[in-house]
Amino acid sequence: MQENKNKHNTDLIVTIFMLVVVIVFWIQLTSLKTHRFYVHLDMIFPQFILICMLVLSLILLIKSFIKPDRKTLFVITNKKKLIIAVVAGILWVSLFSVLGFIISSLVIFTFLTIILEEKFENNPKKIILTVIVSLVMVLGVYFLFSIVLKVPLPKGFWA
């Protein structure tokens, strides 16, 4: 009986979180209409995404009552690694303005991969492979956002 007491309806929790996100972003989106740079066509894609999120959240809400997924929340097996990941995330965002997106992401992702991997072999080949994989991931995200989606990313103090 005690084991069931610690399990929560995770579908319902995710649904509530997603509905709050949809509401907050919808309010922010509608408040943009008062700005002078507002163009009606700029609203179509964000509204479409928010409506899709709303529909999927409502489907998940129905599922949460029909066939709930019950799990224990926040099972933390290694608190030290969790703290390292949170501090690295804060440091990553803090370094954007100084180092830019590419360098700060490369440093943090490489660091996190080395530190958080359970059985990391501390040999030069493994470290080089980790750096290469991190570089490919960071450059992929950079090109996707900056070139394809035209989203400006921080360039650092030298730009």
Secondary structure, DSSP 8 states (H G I E B T S, - for coil): -HHHHTEEEHHHHHHHHHHHHHHHHHHHHHHGGGSTT--GGGGHHHHHHHHHHHHHHHHHHHHHHHS--EEES---S-HHHHHHHHHHHHHHHHHHHHHHHHHHHHHHHHHHHHHH-TT---SHHHHHHHHHHHHHHHHHHHHIIIIIS-------TT-
